[in-house]
Amino acid sequence: MVHHLEVNGSTRLNGSLNIVEQTDTVAGANYGSIILGHENNGGASSIAFRSKVNRGSDFGYIQCQDASSVGAGGESARLIIGVQNDGDDHIILAPSGNVGIGNNNPFQKLIVEENINAIGNITATSLNFTSIQATCLNLFTGLSAGTINVGDLDVGDSLNCNSTLFMSGDRWHLGQGREIFNFGGDGRNYYRGDTATTIPHKWRRGDDINIMSLTNDGNLRAYGSVTNISDTRIKKDIVDIDDTRAKNGENAFLLWVASVAKRKCNL
């Protein structure tokens, strides 16, 4: 390449620099409209933007380095855009259109072609997902949103919700599409267990102790007491029935009802 001007050493220009190309230059390993290079392995080339306020430490920069850290070996290059050195120094992307990461035609303000890994929390006014795939998902702890709409939720380990979880659908399925829970709009709800086992339905305490089970035959077993609200009137309005009439085959329950009615009406 022929250089019409070559300067060995630093150069200072008091004023703006305007570069006009008659023919564009596509970026390449040895080509570019502006080329910054270094000759030491593991080195870095950079553009620094100095601040007038606190010039000794405040600055912005664009830096390209050969490895993950300056001076390291290998070819794990890094292009870094940064600001130093205060907590309220920020990097702002302010496009009139959209930003694509791994995508040349972004159709939203930010499009990421592959996965996103957030080490901290994700906070949003509303979240609308076509699908969520997670090993463990903690809602309203690490994922904070006013509204969460999920078309397909796939959690491999556990789903923890510290607040209220709302679902617009009325059915929970196995991976094969077999319904497990159904929440009917008419109030008829059901839970479906495995037909291959004798006791497919088990309810457990927090310490994994079984407290109730339901067999395929409809038998209910409670490991504690079974109680319900009773009517004290039934217990106090008890009279003996006529043994002779009972022995003659009359319905004992009807005789009991008749005796209660007689007592109530003072017959």
Kinemage of the C-alpha trace (Angstrom):
@kinemage 1
@onewidth
@group {chain A} dominant
@subgroup {mainchain}
@vectorlist {calphas} color= white
{ca met a 1} P 0.000 0.000 0.000
{ca val a 2} L 1.333 3.411 -0.987
{ca his a 3} L 1.234 6.028 1.794
{ca his a 4} L 1.135 9.624 0.610
{ca leu a 5} L 1.803 10.773 4.177
{ca glu a 6} L 3.595 8.812 6.868
{ca val a 7} L 4.425 10.238 10.276
{ca asn a 8} L 6.689 8.435 12.732
{ca gly a 9} L 5.534 9.583 16.153
{ca ser a 10} L 2.480 11.315 17.553
{ca thr a 11} L 0.548 13.909 15.591
{ca arg a 12} L -1.749 16.610 16.927
{ca leu a 13} L -4.429 18.273 14.870
{ca asn a 14} L -6.109 21.401 16.211
{ca gly a 15} L -9.435 21.179 14.415
{ca ser a 16} L -11.703 18.591 12.862
{ca leu a 17} L -10.648 15.772 10.596
{ca asn a 18} L -12.859 15.074 7.584
{ca ile a 19} L -12.203 11.908 5.597
{ca val a 20} L -13.964 11.542 2.247
{ca glu a 21} L -13.697 8.324 0.235
{ca gln a 22} L -14.527 8.328 -3.451
{ca thr a 23} L -15.069 4.572 -3.174
{ca asp a 24} L -16.191 2.881 0.014
{ca thr a 25} L -13.884 0.594 1.988
{ca val a 26} L -15.422 -2.537 3.513
{ca ala a 27} L -13.826 -3.593 6.801
{ca gly a 28} L -11.320 -6.423 6.637
{ca ala a 29} L -8.214 -7.699 8.374
{ca asn a 30} L -6.025 -5.290 6.405
{ca tyr a 31} L -8.526 -2.739 5.146
{ca gly a 32} L -10.718 -0.022 6.609
{ca ser a 33} L -11.517 3.663 6.293
{ca ile a 34} L -9.486 4.138 9.494
{ca ile a 35} L -7.042 1.443 10.576
{ca leu a 36} L -5.677 1.240 14.112
{ca gly a 37} L -3.111 -1.493 14.668
{ca his a 38} L -0.493 -2.630 17.160
{ca glu a 39} L 2.545 -4.835 16.657
{ca asn a 40} L 2.778 -6.570 20.040
{ca asn a 41} L 1.069 -9.912 20.701
{ca gly a 42} L -1.758 -9.627 23.206
{ca gly a 43} L -1.856 -5.862 22.772
{ca ala a 44} L -4.703 -3.434 22.209
{ca ser a 45} L -5.632 -0.487 19.995
{ca ser a 46} L -8.040 2.158 21.227
{ca ile a 47} L -9.743 5.488 20.726
{ca ala a 48} L -10.042 7.593 23.857
{ca phe a 49} L -12.522 10.416 24.474
{ca arg a 50} L -11.175 12.739 27.155
{ca ser a 51} L -13.352 14.713 29.524
{ca lys a 52} L -12.611 18.313 30.405
{ca val a 53} L -13.971 17.733 33.899
{ca asn a 54} L -11.555 15.653 35.971
{ca arg a 55} L -9.445 14.960 32.879
{ca gly a 56} L -7.041 12.755 34.779
{ca ser a 57} L -9.570 9.945 35.242
{ca asp a 58} L -12.844 10.596 33.387
{ca phe a 59} L -12.941 9.356 29.806
{ca gly a 60} L -14.782 7.178 27.323
{ca tyr a 61} L -13.141 4.717 24.977
{ca ile a 62} L -13.430 2.110 22.257
{ca gln a 63} L -10.796 -0.574 22.540
{ca cys a 64} L -10.028 -3.702 20.566
{ca gln a 65} L -7.635 -6.157 22.165
{ca asp a 66} L -6.176 -9.478 21.073
{ca ala a 67} L -7.257 -11.503 24.116
{ca ser a 68} L -9.672 -11.451 27.039
{ca ser a 69} L -7.202 -9.255 28.921
{ca val a 70} L -4.383 -7.057 27.641
{ca gly a 71} L -1.114 -9.001 27.549
{ca ala a 72} L -2.755 -12.424 27.612
{ca gly a 73} L -2.149 -15.063 24.971
{ca gly a 74} L -4.513 -16.607 22.459
{ca glu a 75} L -6.994 -15.062 20.069
{ca ser a 76} L -10.008 -14.511 22.318
{ca ala a 77} L -10.400 -10.935 21.084
{ca arg a 78} L -12.565 -8.313 22.785
{ca leu a 79} L -14.110 -5.129 21.442
{ca ile a 80} L -14.894 -2.963 24.458
{ca ile a 81} L -16.947 0.225 24.643
{ca gly a 82} L -16.651 1.812 28.041
{ca val a 83} L -16.715 4.889 30.241
{ca gln a 84} L -14.655 5.694 33.339
{ca asn a 85} L -14.823 6.106 36.243
{ca asp a 86} L -17.993 7.145 38.111
{ca gly a 87} L -21.113 5.146 38.914
{ca asp a 88} L -23.276 7.590 36.969
{ca asp a 89} L -21.144 7.333 33.789
{ca his a 90} L -23.358 5.454 31.324
{ca ile a 91} L -23.273 4.046 27.806
{ca ile a 92} L -26.371 4.999 25.823
{ca leu a 93} L -27.595 3.433 22.596
{ca ala a 94} L -29.990 5.945 21.058
{ca pro a 95} L -30.962 4.709 17.600
{ca ser a 96} L -33.957 6.070 15.744
{ca gly a 97} L -34.698 2.471 14.751
{ca asn a 98} L -33.972 -0.867 16.390
{ca val a 99} L -30.898 -2.701 17.685
{ca gly a 100} L -30.051 -6.249 16.638
{ca ile a 101} L -27.606 -8.594 18.340
{ca gly a 102} L -26.822 -11.373 15.886
{ca asn a 103} L -29.700 -10.108 13.755
{ca asn a 104} L -29.421 -7.808 10.739
{ca asn a 105} L -33.141 -7.011 10.555
{ca pro a 106} L -34.383 -6.251 14.077
{ca phe a 107} L -38.145 -5.695 14.251
{ca gln a 108} L -38.213 -4.519 17.889
{ca lys a 109} L -36.168 -1.978 19.824
{ca leu a 110} L -33.819 -4.832 20.797
{ca ile a 111} L -33.593 -8.235 19.112
{ca val a 112} L -31.243 -10.914 20.463
{ca glu a 113} L -30.773 -13.868 18.131
{ca glu a 114} L -29.641 -16.397 20.750
{ca asn a 115} L -30.102 -16.986 24.487
{ca ile a 116} L -29.952 -14.311 27.181
{ca asn a 117} L -28.365 -15.089 30.555
{ca ala a 118} L -29.164 -12.557 33.269
{ca ile a 119} L -27.006 -12.895 36.393
{ca gly a 120} L -29.229 -10.427 38.252
{ca asn a 121} L -32.949 -9.670 38.154
{ca ile a 122} L -35.139 -9.029 35.125
{ca thr a 123} L -37.633 -6.224 35.753
{ca ala a 124} L -40.371 -5.148 33.360
{ca thr a 125} L -43.835 -3.603 33.359
{ca ser a 126} L -45.071 -6.594 31.370
{ca leu a 127} L -43.452 -9.705 29.933
{ca asn a 128} L -44.872 -11.528 26.931
{ca phe a 129} L -43.186 -14.834 26.063
{ca thr a 130} L -43.893 -17.354 23.367
{ca ser a 131} L -42.034 -19.859 25.534
{ca ile a 132} L -39.908 -20.005 28.682
{ca gln a 133} L -37.357 -22.769 29.198
{ca ala a 134} L -35.572 -22.846 32.533
{ca thr a 135} L -33.976 -25.306 34.912
{ca cys a 136} L -35.392 -23.438 37.890
{ca leu a 137} L -37.651 -20.390 37.675
{ca asn a 138} L -38.231 -18.062 40.619
{ca leu a 139} L -41.105 -15.712 39.873
{ca phe a 140} L -41.288 -12.332 41.633
{ca thr a 141} L -37.846 -12.938 43.125
{ca gly a 142} L -35.530 -12.868 40.123
{ca leu a 143} L -38.246 -12.182 37.552
{ca ser a 144} L -40.280 -9.081 38.383
{ca ala a 145} L -43.126 -7.926 36.183
{ca gly a 146} L -46.610 -6.500 36.402
{ca thr a 147} L -47.985 -9.024 33.893
{ca ile a 148} L -46.427 -12.275 32.657
{ca asn a 149} L -47.939 -13.915 29.586
{ca val a 150} L -46.419 -17.256 28.667
{ca gly a 151} L -47.504 -19.350 25.719
{ca asp a 152} L -45.368 -22.359 26.707
{ca leu a 153} L -43.676 -22.775 30.107
{ca asp a 154} L -41.000 -25.467 30.338
{ca val a 155} L -39.270 -25.639 33.740
{ca gly a 156} L -36.974 -28.593 34.195
{ca asp a 157} L -36.544 -28.395 37.961
{ca ser a 158} L -38.881 -26.217 40.013
{ca leu a 159} L -41.278 -23.307 39.652
{ca asn a 160} L -41.362 -20.977 42.649
{ca cys a 161} L -43.840 -18.118 42.897
{ca asn a 162} L -43.702 -15.919 45.993
{ca ser a 163} L -46.876 -14.079 45.052
{ca thr a 164} L -49.859 -15.007 42.872
{ca leu a 165} L -49.489 -16.917 39.616
{ca phe a 166} L -52.261 -16.277 37.100
{ca met a 167} L -52.889 -18.569 34.139
{ca ser a 168} L -55.324 -17.831 31.347
{ca gly a 169} L -55.442 -21.491 30.292
{ca asp a 170} L -57.592 -24.037 32.133
{ca arg a 171} L -55.513 -27.168 31.587
{ca trp a 172} L -52.104 -28.386 32.758
{ca his a 173} L -50.580 -31.131 30.639
{ca leu a 174} L -47.838 -33.676 30.731
{ca gly a 175} L -45.208 -33.378 28.041
{ca gln a 176} L -47.238 -35.817 25.947
{ca gly a 177} L -50.269 -33.496 26.074
{ca arg a 178} L -52.226 -35.597 28.612
{ca glu a 179} L -54.275 -33.437 30.936
{ca ile a 180} L -53.287 -33.491 34.607
{ca phe a 181} L -55.214 -30.515 35.998
{ca asn a 182} L -58.377 -29.061 34.533
{ca phe a 183} L -59.922 -25.887 35.916
{ca gly a 184} L -63.374 -25.630 34.407
{ca gly a 185} L -65.097 -22.297 34.048
{ca asp a 186} L -68.302 -23.898 35.387
{ca gly a 187} L -66.578 -24.791 38.670
{ca arg a 188} L -65.980 -28.450 37.800
{ca asn a 189} L -62.302 -29.100 38.385
{ca tyr a 190} L -60.399 -32.337 38.308
{ca tyr a 191} L -56.949 -33.779 38.835
{ca arg a 192} L -55.906 -36.844 36.854
{ca gly a 193} L -53.378 -39.294 38.248
{ca asp a 194} L -51.661 -42.366 36.837
{ca thr a 195} L -53.941 -45.315 36.087
{ca ala a 196} L -51.068 -47.793 36.321
{ca thr a 197} L -50.661 -47.568 40.099
{ca thr a 198} L -53.034 -48.542 42.917
{ca ile a 199} L -52.665 -45.215 44.742
{ca pro a 200} L -51.928 -42.550 42.123
{ca his a 201} L -53.097 -39.613 44.228
{ca lys a 202} L -51.161 -38.628 47.338
{ca trp a 203} L -51.239 -35.459 49.398
{ca arg a 204} L -48.183 -34.715 51.500
{ca arg a 205} L -47.042 -32.292 54.155
{ca gly a 206} L -44.000 -30.097 53.750
{ca asp a 207} L -41.845 -32.836 55.331
{ca asp a 208} L -43.029 -35.342 52.647
{ca ile a 209} L -45.223 -37.306 55.094
{ca asn a 210} L -48.332 -38.697 53.377
{ca ile a 211} L -51.494 -37.291 54.956
{ca met a 212} L -54.122 -38.526 52.503
{ca ser a 213} L -54.365 -40.859 49.508
{ca leu a 214} L -56.983 -41.774 46.926
{ca thr a 215} L -56.935 -45.115 45.110
{ca asn a 216} L -58.053 -45.851 41.568
{ca asp a 217} L -61.107 -47.594 43.034
{ca gly a 218} L -62.249 -44.391 44.734
{ca asn a 219} L -61.178 -45.355 48.256
{ca leu a 220} L -60.061 -42.413 50.368
{ca arg a 221} L -57.583 -42.888 53.185
{ca ala a 222} L -56.740 -40.150 55.644
{ca tyr a 223} L -53.757 -40.547 57.945
{ca gly a 224} L -55.407 -38.260 60.494
{ca ser a 225} L -58.980 -37.704 61.681
{ca val a 226} L -61.905 -37.181 59.314
{ca thr a 227} L -64.363 -34.631 60.655
{ca asn a 228} L -67.191 -32.500 59.339
{ca ile a 229} L -69.690 -29.971 60.703
{ca ser a 230} L -72.552 -31.744 62.469
{ca asp a 231} L -76.058 -30.557 63.355
{ca thr a 232} L -76.593 -30.508 67.123
{ca arg a 233} L -80.352 -30.810 66.568
{ca ile a 234} L -79.874 -34.313 65.202
{ca lys a 235} L -78.002 -35.291 68.336
{ca lys a 236} L -80.571 -33.912 70.802
{ca asp a 237} L -83.816 -34.802 68.980
{ca ile a 238} L -83.353 -38.542 69.353
{ca val a 239} L -86.227 -40.800 70.467
{ca asp a 240} L -86.522 -44.551 70.587
{ca ile a 241} L -88.469 -46.219 67.794
{ca asp a 242} L -91.023 -48.926 68.300
{ca asp a 243} L -89.091 -52.202 68.358
{ca thr a 244} L -92.147 -54.188 67.254
{ca arg a 245} L -92.681 -52.030 64.190
{ca ala a 246} L -88.990 -52.238 63.343
{ca lys a 247} L -89.069 -56.040 63.601
{ca asn a 248} L -92.032 -56.140 61.257
{ca gly a 249} L -89.757 -54.817 58.499
{ca glu a 250} L -90.667 -51.142 58.511
{ca asn a 251} L -87.955 -48.704 57.513
{ca ala a 252} L -86.101 -47.689 60.647
{ca phe a 253} L -84.985 -44.404 59.158
{ca leu a 254} L -88.539 -43.407 58.232
{ca leu a 255} L -89.709 -44.340 61.713
{ca trp a 256} L -87.009 -42.127 63.182
{ca val a 257} L -88.044 -39.229 60.933
{ca ala a 258} L -91.671 -39.699 61.902
{ca ser a 259} L -90.813 -39.721 65.592
{ca val a 260} L -88.819 -36.509 65.270
{ca ala a 261} L -91.650 -34.860 63.352
{ca lys a 262} L -94.179 -35.992 65.980
{ca arg a 263} L -92.077 -34.492 68.718
{ca lys a 264} L -91.603 -31.201 66.894
{ca cys a 265} L -95.307 -30.847 66.169
{ca asn a 266} L -96.379 -32.039 69.633
{ca leu a 267} L -98.552 -34.711 68.066
